[in-house]
Each structure stands twice: as C-alpha cells, then as structure tokens.
C-alpha cells in the first residue's frame, strides 16, 4: 500500500538529516538497524513516494542515499534512476543548504534516465535525498520497474546499491547485487589538459557506471559493455576507473594529458558563520566565499577535519589549537590559497 501525501510537500526545501550510524531510511518506512558493512565508507540507496498507478496518472518520488561505516564518505557518489516505458520525469530537485557539495544531474532525451553525481564529505549516518515528479503516457499501461542505483569508488561493499519498485504489483523488489565490473581498454589514451576528449571505455558489467579520470568524474553514460565519456580537465598520466554498483575496476592504461591545464580561479573567503570556539577544537564552521570547490580548510595552518566544499560554501570542523587566541583560516584549492580570515580559539 502506497501512502500519498499532499503534493505541496514537494515545494519544501530538501534537507540533510543525520541518523544513527548503520540506520537505513526509506520513504514511508521506519529506520531499522542494518548489518554492519565491511567497507569503511559505505552508501546505500532506497526510494519511495507517490508512484503513479490506478486512478493516479502522475506522481512523485524520492531517491535516497544513506551513509554508514567507520569513516566519512568522500569522493563522488553516483546515483542513477531508470523509469519504465510510459513513465517520465522532468528532472530532479535537490537544494539543501549550505551548499557544501557539488551536484550535477543529467536527464536523457527520452526523460526516462537520470544520472547524478554528488561530491561531498558526509559522516556515517548522514541521509540525503532528491525529489522527482513523475508523469505517464496516455494509453500506455503503468507497469514495469523503477530502478535506482548508487555507487562510490571508496565503497567496497556492493550490497544496498540497487533499489527496485514494481509499478504493476505496487511492491518493492528483492534486493539485488550487481556483478563486479571489469575494464579491458580505452579507445583513446591521450588528449589536451583542458579536457573535452571523447573516450570509450570497454569492459563488462559497466551498467550504471561512473568513469573517473584522475579521480574526477567524466560526463557520459555507460552500457553493460562500454562507457562513452568526455574527459575532465587534468594533467599528467591520469588513472582511469569505472565505479559501478557492483564495485570499481581500474583500466589497464592511463589517460595521458598533454599541455598545461588552465589555472582555476583563486578561492576567496568572505564570512564565517562561527568565528570562535574552544581551543580543544571540535567546532563546526561554515565558510562562505567563492571558487571553493574541492577545497581544503586550515586553521592556523592545521588541516580541519570533516571538510566538504562546494562552489560557495565549505563546512569544516576546527582542529585543536596550540593556544587561545586568533589564527588565520584559509581555504586551498587547485587555484591557490585564499586570503586569511580570523578565527579565535577561546580558553
């Protein structure tokens, strides 16, 4: 039985919620303890909502991802959604604040496939979700499965990465585990440092995969036997891998960048939401500014922990200070180090 809350709820701002470590939350379900993952970084996917069916020819749903393990989830997380024939979406809604993350989404021309890359640092027990409106095609039966997947290259546990809901029976499908991928080759192994080179990655069990070149996501799409992507900006001999719900596989060759990549704009810090905290550290600080993507944060030259940066916000936990008093807070990216702002350690 599917509960159908008021559609006005879609207009509400989406949020990031922290659950107890090891909990898994699905829309409309109660959080329950999950089997501990053997992976230090683990992420699982679930879905739920007002699926179309019966008298309802439209609907909405969420795709949710929850972290667990013994360490913060880092690096890019890849989420996919596939809709059956006759069911479409106009894209995803995702806007929690502060925007200490990078979020990109791509909708296929037929509006039935969504690819999302979410890059952030999230503590074990964190929960994120995105919303989608669903529409149906008149005269086409509302049947088939909605499938959501998740993967992260730092997650070595393939369980919990696939979620299915059958519109015909109105029921969630049994858990499945995708086969581990294998990468056999690249059709192109060199290109300019500015990026933009088209590359086909060959292999097996690559469906729902994300290609990484030098650790950065390469835009494109994967089938079971190949991925067609465009290289991001990079330099030197960059390793290539494909992260799928079944695991991550390295390519037998690197992609060799030629020339010098363009220098990103220098980061700048404008304000802190908290300008002081105890010398013992542990204060959570939100940094506002510009050009902060993929940044690291330092307090008096000491790296902060639990750092997550988007284009205009970073969140970070202050390390312990050497003594009470003011220190320089800076953000460093590939574009350089920001001018300092003052953070004060208190006794």
C-alpha positions as a LaTeX table, in Angstrom:
\begin{tabular}{lrrr}
\hline
Residue & $x$ (\AA) & $y$ (\AA) & $z$ (\AA) \\
\hline
Unk1 & 0.00 & 0.00 & 0.00 \\
Unk2 & 1.41 & 3.39 & $-1.02$ \\
Unk3 & 0.68 & 6.44 & 1.09 \\
Unk4 & 0.02 & 9.56 & $-0.94$ \\
Unk5 & 0.92 & 12.73 & 0.99 \\
Unk6 & $-0.09$ & 16.14 & $-0.33$ \\
Unk7 & 1.94 & 17.18 & $-3.35$ \\
Unk8 & 2.54 & 20.56 & $-1.72$ \\
Unk9 & 5.28 & 18.84 & 0.21 \\
Unk10 & 7.43 & 18.87 & $-2.90$ \\
Unk11 & 7.81 & 22.61 & $-2.61$ \\
Unk12 & 9.54 & 22.33 & 0.73 \\
Unk13 & 13.30 & 22.76 & 0.88 \\
Unk14 & 15.14 & 19.46 & 0.92 \\
Unk15 & 17.49 & 18.76 & 3.77 \\
Unk16 & 20.39 & 16.70 & 5.05 \\
Unk17 & 19.48 & 14.62 & 8.10 \\
Unk18 & 21.75 & 12.67 & 10.40 \\
Unk19 & 20.60 & 9.24 & 11.53 \\
Unk20 & 22.14 & 6.76 & 13.89 \\
Unk21 & 25.14 & 5.01 & 12.36 \\
Unk22 & 24.06 & 1.94 & 10.43 \\
Unk23 & 20.44 & 3.07 & 10.01 \\
Unk24 & 18.74 & 2.89 & 6.64 \\
Unk25 & 15.76 & 5.11 & 5.92 \\
Unk26 & 13.32 & 4.56 & 3.06 \\
Unk27 & 10.47 & 6.96 & 2.37 \\
Unk28 & 7.38 & 5.81 & 4.22 \\
Unk29 & 9.34 & 3.26 & 6.27 \\
Unk30 & 10.79 & 3.16 & 9.75 \\
Unk31 & 14.55 & 3.32 & 10.18 \\
Unk32 & 15.94 & $-0.06$ & 11.18 \\
Unk33 & 19.40 & $-1.25$ & 12.11 \\
Unk34 & 21.39 & $-2.51$ & 9.14 \\
Unk35 & 24.05 & $-5.20$ & 9.07 \\
Unk36 & 27.43 & $-3.51$ & 9.61 \\
Unk37 & 29.26 & $-3.01$ & 6.34 \\
Unk38 & 32.78 & $-4.39$ & 5.82 \\
Unk39 & 33.59 & $-1.16$ & 3.97 \\
Unk40 & 34.88 & 1.82 & 5.97 \\
Unk41 & 32.90 & 4.02 & 3.58 \\
Unk42 & 29.50 & 2.65 & 2.56 \\
Unk43 & 26.45 & 4.19 & 0.93 \\
Unk44 & 23.05 & 2.60 & 0.29 \\
Unk45 & 20.13 & 3.65 & $-1.88$ \\
Unk46 & 16.37 & 3.49 & $-1.37$ \\
Unk47 & 13.29 & 5.05 & $-2.93$ \\
Unk48 & 9.67 & 5.80 & $-2.16$ \\
Unk49 & 6.80 & 8.20 & $-2.76$ \\
Unk50 & 3.55 & 8.73 & $-4.61$ \\
Unk51 & 4.04 & 6.39 & $-7.56$ \\
Unk52 & 1.52 & 6.67 & $-10.42$ \\
Unk53 & $-1.00$ & 3.85 & $-10.76$ \\
Unk54 & $-4.71$ & 3.16 & $-10.59$ \\
Unk55 & $-6.56$ & 6.48 & $-10.72$ \\
Unk56 & $-3.29$ & 8.43 & $-10.42$ \\
Unk57 & $-1.68$ & 9.22 & $-13.76$ \\
Unk58 & 1.00 & 11.46 & $-12.21$ \\
Unk59 & 3.06 & 11.13 & $-9.09$ \\
Unk60 & 6.31 & 11.98 & $-7.36$ \\
Unk61 & 9.09 & 10.08 & $-5.67$ \\
Unk62 & 12.37 & 10.42 & $-3.84$ \\
Unk63 & 15.69 & 8.68 & $-4.31$ \\
Unk64 & 17.57 & 8.50 & $-1.03$ \\
Unk65 & 21.16 & 7.66 & $-0.15$ \\
Unk66 & 22.41 & 6.94 & 3.36 \\
Unk67 & 25.99 & 6.58 & 4.58 \\
Unk68 & 27.38 & 4.09 & 7.07 \\
Unk69 & 30.73 & 2.63 & 8.02 \\
Unk70 & 33.58 & 3.83 & 10.20 \\
Unk71 & 34.75 & 6.83 & 8.16 \\
Unk72 & 33.29 & 9.83 & 6.39 \\
Unk73 & 32.05 & 9.11 & 2.88 \\
Unk74 & 34.28 & 11.06 & 0.49 \\
Unk75 & 34.68 & 11.46 & $-3.24$ \\
Unk76 & 31.99 & 11.43 & $-5.92$ \\
Unk77 & 28.81 & 9.44 & $-5.34$ \\
Unk78 & 26.94 & 8.38 & $-8.48$ \\
Unk79 & 23.16 & 7.91 & $-8.46$ \\
Unk80 & 21.07 & 6.68 & $-11.39$ \\
Unk81 & 17.33 & 6.34 & $-11.91$ \\
Unk82 & 15.64 & 4.35 & $-14.70$ \\
Unk83 & 11.92 & 4.58 & $-15.43$ \\
Unk84 & 9.89 & 2.00 & $-17.41$ \\
Unk85 & 8.26 & 2.77 & $-20.78$ \\
Unk86 & 5.41 & 5.24 & $-20.46$ \\
Unk87 & 6.77 & 6.89 & $-17.29$ \\
Unk88 & 8.87 & 10.07 & $-17.49$ \\
Unk89 & 10.33 & 12.78 & $-15.27$ \\
Unk90 & 11.22 & 16.41 & $-15.89$ \\
Unk91 & 14.38 & 16.21 & $-13.75$ \\
Unk92 & 15.50 & 16.27 & $-10.14$ \\
Unk93 & 15.03 & 18.72 & $-7.29$ \\
Unk94 & 17.90 & 18.93 & $-4.80$ \\
Unk95 & 18.75 & 22.05 & $-2.83$ \\
Unk96 & 19.77 & 21.52 & 0.82 \\
Unk97 & 21.81 & 24.27 & 2.45 \\
Unk98 & 24.57 & 25.11 & 3.00 \\
Unk99 & 25.68 & 24.05 & $-0.45$ \\
Unk100 & 28.93 & 22.46 & 0.70 \\
Unk101 & 28.80 & 19.97 & $-2.17$ \\
Unk102 & 28.96 & 19.65 & $-5.94$ \\
Unk103 & 25.76 & 18.31 & $-7.50$ \\
Unk104 & 25.24 & 17.69 & $-11.21$ \\
Unk105 & 22.33 & 15.94 & $-12.91$ \\
Unk106 & 21.72 & 14.83 & $-16.48$ \\
Unk107 & 18.35 & 13.83 & $-17.93$ \\
Unk108 & 18.21 & 11.61 & $-21.01$ \\
Unk109 & 16.37 & 12.90 & $-24.12$ \\
Unk110 & 13.51 & 10.44 & $-23.51$ \\
Unk111 & 13.17 & 11.68 & $-19.90$ \\
Unk112 & 13.43 & 8.13 & $-18.53$ \\
Unk113 & 17.03 & 8.03 & $-17.30$ \\
Unk114 & 18.69 & 10.32 & $-14.75$ \\
Unk115 & 22.40 & 10.45 & $-13.87$ \\
Unk116 & 23.53 & 12.36 & $-10.79$ \\
Unk117 & 26.98 & 12.97 & $-9.34$ \\
Unk118 & 27.10 & 14.20 & $-5.74$ \\
Unk119 & 30.55 & 15.13 & $-4.40$ \\
Unk120 & 30.74 & 15.90 & $-0.70$ \\
Unk121 & 32.07 & 14.65 & 2.61 \\
Unk122 & 29.36 & 13.07 & 4.73 \\
Unk123 & 29.68 & 11.50 & 8.18 \\
Unk124 & 28.39 & 7.97 & 8.80 \\
Unk125 & 24.64 & 8.09 & 9.33 \\
Unk126 & 24.03 & 11.05 & 7.01 \\
Unk127 & 20.99 & 10.94 & 4.75 \\
Unk128 & 20.40 & 12.84 & 1.52 \\
Unk129 & 17.54 & 12.68 & $-0.94$ \\
Unk130 & 16.36 & 14.16 & $-4.21$ \\
Unk131 & 12.79 & 14.54 & $-5.44$ \\
Unk132 & 11.32 & 13.89 & $-8.89$ \\
Unk133 & 7.90 & 14.45 & $-10.44$ \\
Unk134 & 6.58 & 11.53 & $-12.49$ \\
Unk135 & 4.24 & 11.62 & $-15.49$ \\
Unk136 & 2.68 & 8.85 & $-17.56$ \\
Unk137 & 1.81 & 8.50 & $-21.25$ \\
Unk138 & $-1.92$ & 8.17 & $-22.01$ \\
Unk139 & $-2.76$ & 4.72 & $-23.32$ \\
Unk140 & 0.45 & 3.10 & $-22.05$ \\
Unk141 & $-0.13$ & 0.73 & $-19.10$ \\
Unk142 & 1.54 & 1.82 & $-15.86$ \\
Unk143 & 3.71 & $-1.25$ & $-15.38$ \\
Unk144 & 7.40 & $-2.11$ & $-15.14$ \\
Unk145 & 10.09 & $-1.40$ & $-12.57$ \\
Unk146 & 11.61 & 1.85 & $-11.37$ \\
Unk147 & 15.27 & 1.19 & $-10.57$ \\
Unk148 & 17.64 & 3.40 & $-8.59$ \\
Unk149 & 21.33 & 2.69 & $-8.07$ \\
Unk150 & 24.21 & 4.23 & $-6.14$ \\
Unk151 & 27.98 & 3.80 & $-6.26$ \\
Unk152 & 31.08 & 5.44 & $-4.82$ \\
Unk153 & 34.69 & 4.44 & $-5.66$ \\
Unk154 & 35.60 & 4.31 & $-1.95$ \\
Unk155 & 32.78 & 1.86 & $-1.15$ \\
Unk156 & 34.00 & $-1.74$ & $-1.35$ \\
Unk157 & 30.71 & $-3.31$ & $-0.21$ \\
Unk158 & 28.36 & $-3.93$ & $-3.20$ \\
Unk159 & 25.25 & $-4.54$ & $-1.08$ \\
Unk160 & 22.47 & $-1.96$ & $-0.82$ \\
Unk161 & 23.37 & $-0.35$ & $-4.13$ \\
Unk162 & 20.23 & $-1.26$ & $-6.13$ \\
Unk163 & 16.61 & $-0.43$ & $-5.29$ \\
Unk164 & 13.62 & $-1.52$ & $-7.39$ \\
Unk165 & 9.89 & $-0.81$ & $-7.24$ \\
Unk166 & 7.41 & $-2.64$ & $-9.46$ \\
Unk167 & 4.55 & $-0.41$ & $-10.61$ \\
Unk168 & 2.39 & $-3.35$ & $-11.66$ \\
Unk169 & 2.38 & $-5.17$ & $-8.32$ \\
Unk170 & 2.91 & $-1.97$ & $-6.31$ \\
Unk171 & 5.71 & $-3.58$ & $-4.34$ \\
Unk172 & 9.42 & $-3.18$ & $-3.72$ \\
Unk173 & 11.59 & $-5.77$ & $-5.39$ \\
Unk174 & 14.01 & $-8.08$ & $-3.55$ \\
Unk175 & 17.50 & $-6.73$ & $-3.03$ \\
Unk176 & 19.97 & $-7.48$ & $-5.80$ \\
Unk177 & 23.74 & $-7.10$ & $-6.15$ \\
Unk178 & 25.21 & $-6.08$ & $-9.50$ \\
Unk179 & 28.13 & $-8.14$ & $-10.78$ \\
Unk180 & 31.61 & $-6.68$ & $-10.30$ \\
Unk181 & 32.82 & $-4.68$ & $-13.31$ \\
Unk182 & 35.89 & $-5.28$ & $-15.47$ \\
Unk183 & 37.62 & $-2.74$ & $-17.71$ \\
Unk184 & 39.52 & $-4.07$ & $-20.72$ \\
Unk185 & 40.63 & $-0.96$ & $-22.57$ \\
Unk186 & 40.31 & 2.64 & $-23.74$ \\
Unk187 & 39.92 & 3.64 & $-27.38$ \\
Unk188 & 41.78 & 6.92 & $-26.75$ \\
Unk189 & 44.60 & 7.37 & $-24.25$ \\
Unk190 & 45.77 & 10.94 & $-24.82$ \\
Unk191 & 44.24 & 14.39 & $-25.06$ \\
Unk192 & 44.65 & 18.04 & $-24.06$ \\
Unk193 & 44.90 & 19.09 & $-20.41$ \\
Unk194 & 41.86 & 21.32 & $-20.89$ \\
Unk195 & 39.72 & 18.19 & $-21.19$ \\
Unk196 & 36.96 & 17.56 & $-23.69$ \\
Unk197 & 38.36 & 14.42 & $-25.31$ \\
Unk198 & 35.80 & 11.76 & $-26.20$ \\
Unk199 & 36.81 & 8.37 & $-24.78$ \\
Unk200 & 35.12 & 4.97 & $-24.99$ \\
Unk201 & 35.90 & 2.63 & $-22.10$ \\
Unk202 & 35.33 & $-1.06$ & $-22.88$ \\
Unk203 & 34.64 & $-3.88$ & $-20.45$ \\
Unk204 & 31.86 & $-5.87$ & $-18.85$ \\
Unk205 & 29.21 & $-5.23$ & $-16.19$ \\
Unk206 & 29.69 & $-1.48$ & $-16.59$ \\
Unk207 & 25.97 & $-0.59$ & $-16.50$ \\
Unk208 & 25.06 & 2.31 & $-14.20$ \\
Unk209 & 28.75 & 3.17 & $-14.01$ \\
Unk210 & 30.67 & 6.40 & $-13.49$ \\
Unk211 & 34.02 & 6.87 & $-15.23$ \\
Unk212 & 36.74 & 8.58 & $-13.23$ \\
Unk213 & 39.78 & 10.13 & $-14.90$ \\
Unk214 & 42.39 & 11.22 & $-12.41$ \\
Unk215 & 39.76 & 10.77 & $-9.72$ \\
Unk216 & 37.35 & 13.23 & $-11.34$ \\
Unk217 & 34.00 & 12.22 & $-12.87$ \\
Unk218 & 33.94 & 12.19 & $-16.66$ \\
Unk219 & 30.50 & 13.16 & $-18.04$ \\
Unk220 & 28.86 & 10.45 & $-20.12$ \\
Unk221 & 26.91 & 7.23 & $-19.85$ \\
Unk222 & 27.66 & 3.53 & $-19.53$ \\
Unk223 & 26.05 & 0.44 & $-21.01$ \\
Unk224 & 26.88 & $-3.06$ & $-19.85$ \\
Unk225 & 29.88 & $-3.31$ & $-22.19$ \\
Unk226 & 31.12 & 0.26 & $-22.69$ \\
Unk227 & 31.10 & 3.82 & $-21.39$ \\
Unk228 & 31.24 & 6.85 & $-23.66$ \\
Unk229 & 32.52 & 9.90 & $-21.79$ \\
Unk230 & 34.29 & 13.24 & $-22.15$ \\
Unk231 & 37.47 & 13.81 & $-20.16$ \\
Unk232 & 37.55 & 16.46 & $-17.44$ \\
Unk233 & 40.45 & 18.88 & $-17.03$ \\
Unk234 & 43.62 & 17.15 & $-15.86$ \\
Unk235 & 47.36 & 16.76 & $-16.08$ \\
Unk236 & 49.99 & 14.06 & $-16.38$ \\
Unk237 & 49.26 & 10.35 & $-16.56$ \\
Unk238 & 45.80 & 10.03 & $-15.05$ \\
Unk239 & 44.44 & 6.67 & $-13.88$ \\
Unk240 & 41.07 & 5.67 & $-15.31$ \\
Unk241 & 38.49 & 3.59 & $-13.47$ \\
Unk242 & 34.78 & 2.82 & $-13.57$ \\
Unk243 & 32.74 & 2.82 & $-10.36$ \\
Unk244 & 29.51 & 0.83 & $-10.57$ \\
Unk245 & 27.00 & $-0.51$ & $-8.03$ \\
Unk246 & 28.95 & $-3.79$ & $-8.21$ \\
Unk247 & 32.33 & $-2.25$ & $-7.39$ \\
Unk248 & 35.15 & $-0.32$ & $-9.01$ \\
Unk249 & 37.52 & $-1.54$ & $-11.74$ \\
Unk250 & 40.71 & 0.11 & $-12.96$ \\
Unk251 & 41.55 & 0.44 & $-16.64$ \\
Unk252 & 44.73 & $-1.28$ & $-17.88$ \\
Unk253 & 46.02 & 2.04 & $-19.25$ \\
Unk254 & 46.19 & 5.63 & $-18.07$ \\
Unk255 & 44.87 & 8.67 & $-19.92$ \\
Unk256 & 47.85 & 10.91 & $-20.71$ \\
Unk257 & 47.10 & 14.63 & $-20.68$ \\
Unk258 & 49.20 & 16.90 & $-22.90$ \\
Unk259 & 49.98 & 20.51 & $-22.19$ \\
Unk260 & 49.18 & 22.55 & $-19.10$ \\
Unk261 & 45.64 & 22.71 & $-17.71$ \\
Unk262 & 44.04 & 26.12 & $-17.22$ \\
Unk263 & 44.53 & 27.53 & $-13.72$ \\
Unk264 & 41.26 & 27.71 & $-11.79$ \\
Unk265 & 40.20 & 30.99 & $-10.24$ \\
Unk266 & 41.70 & 31.61 & $-6.81$ \\
Unk267 & 39.46 & 30.87 & $-3.83$ \\
Unk268 & 38.16 & 33.72 & $-1.69$ \\
Unk269 & 36.63 & 33.60 & 1.80 \\
Unk270 & 34.10 & 36.25 & 2.79 \\
Unk271 & 32.47 & 35.21 & 6.07 \\
Unk272 & 32.30 & 32.51 & 8.75 \\
Unk273 & 29.07 & 31.58 & 10.48 \\
Unk274 & 31.09 & 30.94 & 13.66 \\
Unk275 & 34.21 & 32.99 & 14.36 \\
Unk276 & 35.38 & 31.40 & 17.62 \\
Unk277 & 35.43 & 28.14 & 19.52 \\
Unk278 & 37.28 & 26.29 & 22.28 \\
Unk279 & 41.00 & 25.62 & 21.93 \\
Unk280 & 40.22 & 21.91 & 22.22 \\
Unk281 & 38.69 & 22.09 & 18.73 \\
Unk282 & 35.54 & 20.37 & 17.52 \\
Unk283 & 33.60 & 23.48 & 16.49 \\
Unk284 & 31.67 & 23.09 & 13.24 \\
Unk285 & 32.21 & 26.11 & 10.97 \\
Unk286 & 30.51 & 27.11 & 7.71 \\
Unk287 & 32.77 & 29.11 & 5.40 \\
Unk288 & 31.20 & 31.34 & 2.74 \\
Unk289 & 33.09 & 32.59 & $-0.29$ \\
Unk290 & 33.73 & 31.90 & $-3.95$ \\
Unk291 & 35.70 & 29.36 & $-6.04$ \\
Unk292 & 35.84 & 26.95 & $-3.09$ \\
Unk293 & 35.07 & 23.70 & $-4.96$ \\
Unk294 & 37.12 & 20.69 & $-3.78$ \\
Unk295 & 38.85 & 22.90 & $-1.23$ \\
Unk296 & 40.68 & 22.06 & 1.98 \\
Unk297 & 40.33 & 24.22 & 5.10 \\
Unk298 & 43.10 & 25.06 & 7.59 \\
Unk299 & 43.02 & 26.80 & 10.99 \\
Unk300 & 46.37 & 28.40 & 11.74 \\
Unk301 & 47.95 & 26.10 & 9.18 \\
Unk302 & 46.46 & 22.97 & 10.78 \\
Unk303 & 44.11 & 20.99 & 8.49 \\
Unk304 & 40.47 & 20.90 & 9.54 \\
Unk305 & 38.56 & 17.63 & 9.66 \\
Unk306 & 35.26 & 16.59 & 8.04 \\
Unk307 & 35.77 & 19.16 & 5.26 \\
Unk308 & 33.20 & 19.42 & 2.46 \\
Unk309 & 33.31 & 22.21 & $-0.14$ \\
Unk310 & 31.05 & 23.37 & $-2.92$ \\
Unk311 & 31.50 & 26.44 & $-5.08$ \\
Unk312 & 30.46 & 28.98 & $-2.43$ \\
Unk313 & 30.39 & 27.10 & 0.89 \\
Unk314 & 32.65 & 24.81 & 2.89 \\
Unk315 & 31.81 & 23.10 & 6.16 \\
Unk316 & 34.65 & 22.01 & 8.41 \\
Unk317 & 35.40 & 21.00 & 11.99 \\
Unk318 & 38.09 & 23.04 & 13.72 \\
Unk319 & 41.15 & 21.12 & 14.91 \\
Unk320 & 42.64 & 21.72 & 18.34 \\
Unk321 & 44.54 & 24.99 & 18.64 \\
Unk322 & 48.04 & 25.44 & 20.04 \\
Unk323 & 46.78 & 28.09 & 22.48 \\
Unk324 & 43.90 & 30.52 & 22.93 \\
Unk325 & 43.91 & 33.44 & 20.51 \\
Unk326 & 43.32 & 34.37 & 16.87 \\
Unk327 & 44.51 & 32.24 & 13.94 \\
Unk328 & 44.23 & 32.53 & 10.17 \\
Unk329 & 41.54 & 30.44 & 8.49 \\
Unk330 & 42.22 & 29.69 & 4.83 \\
Unk331 & 40.80 & 27.57 & 2.01 \\
Unk332 & 43.16 & 25.98 & $-0.52$ \\
Unk333 & 42.13 & 24.68 & $-3.96$ \\
Unk334 & 43.89 & 23.98 & $-7.24$ \\
Unk335 & 43.61 & 27.74 & $-7.82$ \\
Unk336 & 45.68 & 28.66 & $-4.76$ \\
Unk337 & 45.09 & 29.66 & $-1.15$ \\
Unk338 & 42.58 & 32.28 & $-0.09$ \\
Unk339 & 43.44 & 35.43 & 1.84 \\
Unk340 & 43.01 & 34.61 & 5.55 \\
Unk341 & 40.10 & 35.46 & 7.78 \\
Unk342 & 40.31 & 35.39 & 11.55 \\
Unk343 & 39.07 & 32.56 & 13.75 \\
Unk344 & 39.65 & 32.86 & 17.50 \\
Unk345 & 40.35 & 29.98 & 19.85 \\
Unk346 & 38.96 & 30.52 & 23.34 \\
Unk347 & 40.23 & 29.05 & 26.60 \\
\hline
\end{tabular}
